[in-house]
Amino acid sequence: MGADEKAFDHIHLAGYELVYLPWLTPQRGEAIQDYAARMCLAIKEDKPVLMGLSFGGMIGIEMAKLIDTHKIILISSIHSKKQMPRWMRVAGKLKINRLIPMRPYKILESIQNRRMGVTTKAERELVNNYRKNTSQVYIDWAINEILNWKNEWQPPGLYHIHGDADKIFPIQKLTPTHTVKAAGHLMIFNRAAAVNKYLKAIIAD
């Protein structure tokens, strides 16, 4: 959905600076590897700690192939195509996204919200804002890259925080280093205290 820095509003790491990398507009026919290379250009620090939410975690994995990183932290994400739910792999093989392009249909919002774990008015406003303001060019590109991601490489220094009630990337296929009980895909927003606790432990490790 093109989540921006607002999704991290409740993340607090005393003594550390969070530097947000805004999503870039994909170029026509751009591969995820080339997109990740452009994202890397914004990083000025040596051996950074990369943290990515959902698709941002997948981009972080691709960036870690290109630059030397200290740690990679995934939140509500995956690091391998084998961790992708079966329906996503099938949709990618059948090119369903090409046949039925994703659009922000009002009738589907309640279903999408339940799958993401949206529970409050503030969360609904957050995701509705993304629906209204995220570029359709970006959404079409990102969905295609997610469904067709082929990565099997796991970077060193990988940490993974995941909710055991995540319906987008079900935990049954994953082996997270840290699990948040009864948390869904949007846990960075509605279970931030637990996420912060794990992040502090990861940074201190």
PyMOL commands that set and color helices and strands:
alter all, ss='L'
color gray80, all
select helices_A, chain A and resi 5-8+32-40+55-64+81-83+86-94+96-99+106-116+121-133+136-147+171-173+187-190+192-204
alter helices_A, ss='H'
color red, helices_A
select strands_A, chain A and resi 49-53+71-75+158-163+178-180
alter strands_A, ss='S'
color yellow, strands_A
deselect
rebuild
show_as cartoon
